[in-house]
């Protein structure tokens, strides 16, 4: 069990970031991460014999986030009013908020691909391995997600850029 404790201490921040970006909510991300770590702990010896356990745990996180999104089927409404004028110091914070809202508008699988590919800086092959799909699926999901993000974020990011 000692190896598991060290793994959690070393990698929990990165795993929580992945969970947060795939769930869109810190409380949901904490729940998903906790469940993923519970499942990994029960199979820890087997995971260590098979090699690096991190991709397996990331896959659990992504699968749980996708299942949770499907089960809850929550539609998040984005306000359509014009945001108030913000001083230049708040532009980075506002841009981060807009990007997170854009991610929340993606279907769970596309969100997972974007998070793993661009935030976690994984290769297409690594993402495919984590998600259990082909590299072609990763490419097509990334293409669709980026196209949708450009559409959704285009006007909002342009408004922020004017500040």
C-alpha angles and dihedrals in degrees: 000000000000092000091055093055092051091047092052092047091051102040108025095096092054092044091049090052090053091048092048094050093047094044100036094218130079095218092050090045092053091050092048093047092048092052092046092051091048090054092046093048091056090054099032099123092049092046092052092049090052092053131253110017095197098085089050091051092047089052090052089051094050094045092049092049092050092046091047092051092050093047096048095038090194116178110211115209119217115209111245098200120109111268116242119261109272130199115251091256090067096052095093092048092047092047091052089051092050092049091049090050089050090052091050089056092058121092111259096254093050090046090052091051093049093047095048096040101043108018097037090036094225123161119247089254092053092049090049090052092049093047095040095236139107126281088244090058090051090050094048093045091049091049092050093044094050091046091052092045090052090053096044097041100035098090096034094051090045089055091052093046090060091066 
